[in-house]
Amino acid sequence: MPALSDTVIAAFLVFARVGACLLIMPGISSPRIPVQVRLFLALACSLMVVPLVLAQVAPAAKAPPLMLMRLIVIEMIVGGLIGVLARLYFWALQFMANAIAMATGYSGSPGAPIESDEPQAAIASIITLSALCLFFVTDLHLEVFRALLSSYSAIPVDGIFQPDTAMVNLTDTLSKAFLSTVRIAAPFIVFAVVVNIAVGLINKLTPAIPVYFISMPFVLAGGLMLLYFSMSDLLRFFTNEAGTYLRSF
């Protein structure tokens, strides 16, 4: 049954790209999701994509075994690259969320890991988990699947991979992601600078008083107040920035 075997090989090539993307994609790649669930989800998404791209992938399924191994590796690299490009914004947000926790004085006691593998501050967990929920609520994960489908036209299954273009895309996305998240963390960085300058001046004026222990409650309260009034706007800004980028894939 040569036609059936070619179809199975083509489906496996699709699974290599889709599964590698889901392995790194935000939310679905979370360690809180069991491995079996992620595997079945990757299989289901791959079977969903196969009828749409079978005409483009089928010629590659007739390649000799050594060429097939090359195609599988390249498909995994391409899928992983798409997943990394979709996740760079969340990595940048996680970094800036930890910077926000440090600026507001809440980085001393890391809590249980929720979305990431390592424990992080409670404020950072709240920010990253809220952004991840909005990622699925606003259907941005569907934009990643749309990018996967579009990638078969932009990067066909022909065994050719251009690492220079991939590096340019990675650096451009990393620059945009960190510029966007720096704008999110800017109010808290300014707050930390102003508060530390004020505390330093007070300490110089009254060196006999332990200003650090007196000022810490005000620093914590000010950070919470700033987070309370700006949380919704910051998450809305991040969702718009990430959505604009994903729609431009």
TORKOL-4160 file (C-alpha; in steps of 0.2 Angstrom, whole numbers, padded with zeros to 4 digits, m for minus):
249
<pt num="1" X="0000" Y="0000" Z="0000"/>
<pt num="2" X="0012" Y="0014" Z="m0006"/>
<pt num="3" X="m0001" Y="0028" Z="m0005"/>
<pt num="4" X="m0005" Y="0024" Z="0013"/>
<pt num="5" X="0013" Y="0023" Z="0018"/>
<pt num="6" X="0017" Y="0040" Z="0009"/>
<pt num="7" X="0002" Y="0047" Z="0019"/>
<pt num="8" X="0008" Y="0041" Z="0035"/>
<pt num="9" X="0026" Y="0048" Z="0032"/>
<pt num="10" X="0018" Y="0065" Z="0027"/>
<pt num="11" X="0008" Y="0065" Z="0043"/>
<pt num="12" X="0024" Y="0061" Z="0053"/>
<pt num="13" X="0032" Y="0076" Z="0045"/>
<pt num="14" X="0018" Y="0087" Z="0050"/>
<pt num="15" X="0018" Y="0080" Z="0067"/>
<pt num="16" X="0037" Y="0085" Z="0068"/>
<pt num="17" X="0033" Y="0103" Z="0065"/>
<pt num="18" X="0017" Y="0105" Z="0074"/>
<pt num="19" X="0023" Y="0095" Z="0089"/>
<pt num="20" X="0040" Y="0104" Z="0091"/>
<pt num="21" X="0030" Y="0121" Z="0091"/>
<pt num="22" X="0018" Y="0115" Z="0104"/>
<pt num="23" X="0033" Y="0109" Z="0114"/>
<pt num="24" X="0038" Y="0127" Z="0117"/>
<pt num="25" X="0022" Y="0137" Z="0114"/>
<pt num="26" X="0015" Y="0147" Z="0129"/>
<pt num="27" X="0003" Y="0138" Z="0140"/>
<pt num="28" X="0003" Y="0121" Z="0132"/>
<pt num="29" X="0021" Y="0118" Z="0136"/>
<pt num="30" X="0018" Y="0122" Z="0154"/>
<pt num="31" X="0026" Y="0109" Z="0166"/>
<pt num="32" X="0009" Y="0108" Z="0175"/>
<pt num="33" X="0001" Y="0099" Z="0160"/>
<pt num="34" X="0005" Y="0081" Z="0160"/>
<pt num="35" X="0016" Y="0074" Z="0146"/>
<pt num="36" X="0003" Y="0062" Z="0140"/>
<pt num="37" X="m0010" Y="0077" Z="0138"/>
<pt num="38" X="0003" Y="0087" Z="0128"/>
<pt num="39" X="0007" Y="0072" Z="0117"/>
<pt num="40" X="m0011" Y="0068" Z="0113"/>
<pt num="41" X="m0014" Y="0087" Z="0110"/>
<pt num="42" X="0000" Y="0087" Z="0098"/>
<pt num="43" X="m0006" Y="0072" Z="0089"/>
<pt num="44" X="m0024" Y="0079" Z="0088"/>
<pt num="45" X="m0017" Y="0096" Z="0081"/>
<pt num="46" X="m0006" Y="0087" Z="0068"/>
<pt num="47" X="m0021" Y="0076" Z="0062"/>
<pt num="48" X="m0031" Y="0092" Z="0060"/>
<pt num="49" X="m0017" Y="0100" Z="0050"/>
<pt num="50" X="m0013" Y="0085" Z="0039"/>
<pt num="51" X="m0028" Y="0087" Z="0027"/>
<pt num="52" X="m0024" Y="0106" Z="0024"/>
<pt num="53" X="m0006" Y="0104" Z="0020"/>
<pt num="54" X="m0006" Y="0086" Z="0013"/>
<pt num="55" X="m0003" Y="0092" Z="m0005"/>
<pt num="56" X="0012" Y="0102" Z="0000"/>
<pt num="57" X="0020" Y="0088" Z="0011"/>
<pt num="58" X="0016" Y="0073" Z="0000"/>
<pt num="59" X="0030" Y="0075" Z="m0012"/>
<pt num="60" X="0043" Y="0076" Z="0002"/>
<pt num="61" X="0036" Y="0059" Z="0009"/>
<pt num="62" X="0043" Y="0050" Z="m0007"/>
<pt num="63" X="0061" Y="0055" Z="m0003"/>
<pt num="64" X="0074" Y="0042" Z="0001"/>
<pt num="65" X="0077" Y="0037" Z="0020"/>
<pt num="66" X="0092" Y="0048" Z="0023"/>
<pt num="67" X="0083" Y="0063" Z="0015"/>
<pt num="68" X="0068" Y="0059" Z="0026"/>
<pt num="69" X="0079" Y="0060" Z="0042"/>
<pt num="70" X="0085" Y="0077" Z="0036"/>
<pt num="71" X="0068" Y="0083" Z="0033"/>
<pt num="72" X="0062" Y="0077" Z="0050"/>
<pt num="73" X="0076" Y="0086" Z="0059"/>
<pt num="74" X="0073" Y="0102" Z="0049"/>
<pt num="75" X="0054" Y="0101" Z="0052"/>
<pt num="76" X="0057" Y="0100" Z="0071"/>
<pt num="77" X="0069" Y="0115" Z="0070"/>
<pt num="78" X="0056" Y="0125" Z="0060"/>
<pt num="79" X="0042" Y="0121" Z="0072"/>
<pt num="80" X="0053" Y="0125" Z="0087"/>
<pt num="81" X="0057" Y="0141" Z="0080"/>
<pt num="82" X="0039" Y="0146" Z="0078"/>
<pt num="83" X="0036" Y="0141" Z="0096"/>
<pt num="84" X="0051" Y="0151" Z="0102"/>
<pt num="85" X="0045" Y="0166" Z="0092"/>
<pt num="86" X="0028" Y="0165" Z="0100"/>
<pt num="87" X="0035" Y="0162" Z="0118"/>
<pt num="88" X="0049" Y="0176" Z="0117"/>
<pt num="89" X="0036" Y="0189" Z="0123"/>
<pt num="90" X="0032" Y="0178" Z="0138"/>
<pt num="91" X="0050" Y="0176" Z="0142"/>
<pt num="92" X="0053" Y="0195" Z="0142"/>
<pt num="93" X="0037" Y="0197" Z="0152"/>
<pt num="94" X="0043" Y="0185" Z="0165"/>
<pt num="95" X="0060" Y="0194" Z="0166"/>
<pt num="96" X="0052" Y="0211" Z="0168"/>
<pt num="97" X="0039" Y="0204" Z="0181"/>
<pt num="98" X="0054" Y="0198" Z="0192"/>
<pt num="99" X="0061" Y="0215" Z="0190"/>
<pt num="100" X="0044" Y="0223" Z="0196"/>
<pt num="101" X="0044" Y="0211" Z="0211"/>
<pt num="102" X="0062" Y="0217" Z="0215"/>
<pt num="103" X="0058" Y="0235" Z="0213"/>
<pt num="104" X="0043" Y="0234" Z="0225"/>
<pt num="105" X="0052" Y="0224" Z="0238"/>
<pt num="106" X="0043" Y="0207" Z="0235"/>
<pt num="107" X="0057" Y="0197" Z="0228"/>
<pt num="108" X="0063" Y="0190" Z="0244"/>
<pt num="109" X="0051" Y="0175" Z="0246"/>
<pt num="110" X="0049" Y="0165" Z="0230"/>
<pt num="111" X="0033" Y="0155" Z="0229"/>
<pt num="112" X="0028" Y="0139" Z="0221"/>
<pt num="113" X="0031" Y="0138" Z="0202"/>
<pt num="114" X="0015" Y="0139" Z="0192"/>
<pt num="115" X="0018" Y="0143" Z="0174"/>
<pt num="116" X="0037" Y="0141" Z="0174"/>
<pt num="117" X="0049" Y="0127" Z="0180"/>
<pt num="118" X="0058" Y="0138" Z="0193"/>
<pt num="119" X="0050" Y="0147" Z="0208"/>
<pt num="120" X="0047" Y="0165" Z="0207"/>
<pt num="121" X="0040" Y="0180" Z="0217"/>
<pt num="122" X="0021" Y="0180" Z="0220"/>
<pt num="123" X="0019" Y="0196" Z="0210"/>
<pt num="124" X="0029" Y="0189" Z="0195"/>
<pt num="125" X="0018" Y="0173" Z="0196"/>
<pt num="126" X="0002" Y="0184" Z="0196"/>
<pt num="127" X="0007" Y="0194" Z="0181"/>
<pt num="128" X="0013" Y="0180" Z="0170"/>
<pt num="129" X="m0001" Y="0169" Z="0174"/>
<pt num="130" X="m0014" Y="0183" Z="0171"/>
<pt num="131" X="m0005" Y="0186" Z="0154"/>
<pt num="132" X="m0006" Y="0168" Z="0150"/>
<pt num="133" X="m0025" Y="0167" Z="0153"/>
<pt num="134" X="m0027" Y="0182" Z="0142"/>
<pt num="135" X="m0017" Y="0174" Z="0129"/>
<pt num="136" X="m0030" Y="0160" Z="0128"/>
<pt num="137" X="m0045" Y="0171" Z="0131"/>
<pt num="138" X="m0041" Y="0183" Z="0117"/>
<pt num="139" X="m0038" Y="0168" Z="0105"/>
<pt num="140" X="m0020" Y="0172" Z="0102"/>
<pt num="141" X="m0016" Y="0154" Z="0103"/>
<pt num="142" X="m0026" Y="0152" Z="0087"/>
<pt num="143" X="m0014" Y="0165" Z="0079"/>
<pt num="144" X="0000" Y="0153" Z="0082"/>
<pt num="145" X="m0009" Y="0139" Z="0073"/>
<pt num="146" X="m0012" Y="0151" Z="0059"/>
<pt num="147" X="0006" Y="0154" Z="0058"/>
<pt num="148" X="0010" Y="0136" Z="0058"/>
<pt num="149" X="m0002" Y="0134" Z="0043"/>
<pt num="150" X="0006" Y="0149" Z="0034"/>
<pt num="151" X="0023" Y="0142" Z="0037"/>
<pt num="152" X="0021" Y="0128" Z="0025"/>
<pt num="153" X="0019" Y="0142" Z="0011"/>
<pt num="154" X="0034" Y="0152" Z="0018"/>
<pt num="155" X="0045" Y="0138" Z="0023"/>
<pt num="156" X="0040" Y="0123" Z="0012"/>
<pt num="157" X="0046" Y="0105" Z="0016"/>
<pt num="158" X="0061" Y="0104" Z="0004"/>
<pt num="159" X="0075" Y="0101" Z="0016"/>
<pt num="160" X="0082" Y="0118" Z="0015"/>
<pt num="161" X="0084" Y="0129" Z="0030"/>
<pt num="162" X="0091" Y="0147" Z="0031"/>
<pt num="163" X="0099" Y="0150" Z="0048"/>
<pt num="164" X="0103" Y="0168" Z="0044"/>
<pt num="165" X="0085" Y="0172" Z="0042"/>
<pt num="166" X="0080" Y="0163" Z="0057"/>
<pt num="167" X="0093" Y="0172" Z="0068"/>
<pt num="168" X="0087" Y="0189" Z="0061"/>
<pt num="169" X="0069" Y="0185" Z="0065"/>
<pt num="170" X="0074" Y="0179" Z="0083"/>
<pt num="171" X="0084" Y="0195" Z="0086"/>
<pt num="172" X="0071" Y="0207" Z="0079"/>
<pt num="173" X="0057" Y="0198" Z="0090"/>
<pt num="174" X="0068" Y="0198" Z="0105"/>
<pt num="175" X="0071" Y="0217" Z="0103"/>
<pt num="176" X="0053" Y="0221" Z="0101"/>
<pt num="177" X="0048" Y="0210" Z="0116"/>
<pt num="178" X="0060" Y="0218" Z="0128"/>
<pt num="179" X="0056" Y="0235" Z="0122"/>
<pt num="180" X="0037" Y="0232" Z="0125"/>
<pt num="181" X="0040" Y="0224" Z="0142"/>
<pt num="182" X="0052" Y="0238" Z="0148"/>
<pt num="183" X="0038" Y="0250" Z="0145"/>
<pt num="184" X="0027" Y="0239" Z="0156"/>
<pt num="185" X="0040" Y="0239" Z="0170"/>
<pt num="186" X="0045" Y="0257" Z="0168"/>
<pt num="187" X="0033" Y="0264" Z="0181"/>
<pt num="188" X="0039" Y="0252" Z="0194"/>
<pt num="189" X="0058" Y="0256" Z="0190"/>
<pt num="190" X="0054" Y="0274" Z="0192"/>
<pt num="191" X="0046" Y="0271" Z="0208"/>
<pt num="192" X="0061" Y="0261" Z="0214"/>
<pt num="193" X="0073" Y="0274" Z="0209"/>
<pt num="194" X="0063" Y="0288" Z="0218"/>
<pt num="195" X="0060" Y="0278" Z="0234"/>
<pt num="196" X="0078" Y="0273" Z="0235"/>
<pt num="197" X="0084" Y="0291" Z="0233"/>
<pt num="198" X="0072" Y="0297" Z="0246"/>
<pt num="199" X="0077" Y="0284" Z="0258"/>
<pt num="200" X="0095" Y="0287" Z="0255"/>
<pt num="201" X="0093" Y="0306" Z="0259"/>
<pt num="202" X="0083" Y="0302" Z="0274"/>
<pt num="203" X="0096" Y="0290" Z="0280"/>
<pt num="204" X="0109" Y="0304" Z="0278"/>
<pt num="205" X="0099" Y="0317" Z="0287"/>
<pt num="206" X="0095" Y="0305" Z="0302"/>
<pt num="207" X="0109" Y="0292" Z="0303"/>
<pt num="208" X="0105" Y="0286" Z="0320"/>
<pt num="209" X="0087" Y="0280" Z="0315"/>
<pt num="210" X="0086" Y="0263" Z="0305"/>
<pt num="211" X="0077" Y="0271" Z="0291"/>
<pt num="212" X="0077" Y="0254" Z="0281"/>
<pt num="213" X="0066" Y="0246" Z="0293"/>
<pt num="214" X="0054" Y="0261" Z="0294"/>
<pt num="215" X="0053" Y="0264" Z="0276"/>
<pt num="216" X="0050" Y="0246" Z="0270"/>
<pt num="217" X="0032" Y="0245" Z="0275"/>
<pt num="218" X="0029" Y="0261" Z="0264"/>
<pt num="219" X="0039" Y="0254" Z="0250"/>
<pt num="220" X="0029" Y="0238" Z="0250"/>
<pt num="221" X="0012" Y="0248" Z="0251"/>
<pt num="222" X="0017" Y="0260" Z="0237"/>
<pt num="223" X="0022" Y="0245" Z="0226"/>
<pt num="224" X="0005" Y="0236" Z="0229"/>
<pt num="225" X="m0005" Y="0252" Z="0226"/>
<pt num="226" X="0005" Y="0255" Z="0210"/>
<pt num="227" X="0002" Y="0237" Z="0204"/>
<pt num="228" X="m0017" Y="0239" Z="0209"/>
<pt num="229" X="m0020" Y="0254" Z="0198"/>
<pt num="230" X="m0009" Y="0249" Z="0183"/>
<pt num="231" X="m0012" Y="0230" Z="0182"/>
<pt num="232" X="m0026" Y="0230" Z="0170"/>
<pt num="233" X="m0018" Y="0243" Z="0159"/>
<pt num="234" X="m0001" Y="0234" Z="0159"/>
<pt num="235" X="m0010" Y="0217" Z="0154"/>
<pt num="236" X="m0020" Y="0226" Z="0141"/>
<pt num="237" X="m0005" Y="0234" Z="0133"/>
<pt num="238" X="0005" Y="0217" Z="0134"/>
<pt num="239" X="m0009" Y="0208" Z="0125"/>
<pt num="240" X="m0011" Y="0221" Z="0112"/>
<pt num="241" X="0008" Y="0221" Z="0108"/>
<pt num="242" X="0009" Y="0201" Z="0108"/>
<pt num="243" X="m0007" Y="0200" Z="0097"/>
<pt num="244" X="0000" Y="0213" Z="0085"/>
<pt num="245" X="0016" Y="0203" Z="0083"/>
<pt num="246" X="0007" Y="0186" Z="0081"/>
<pt num="247" X="m0005" Y="0193" Z="0068"/>
<pt num="248" X="0010" Y="0199" Z="0058"/>
<pt num="249" X="0018" Y="0181" Z="0057"/>
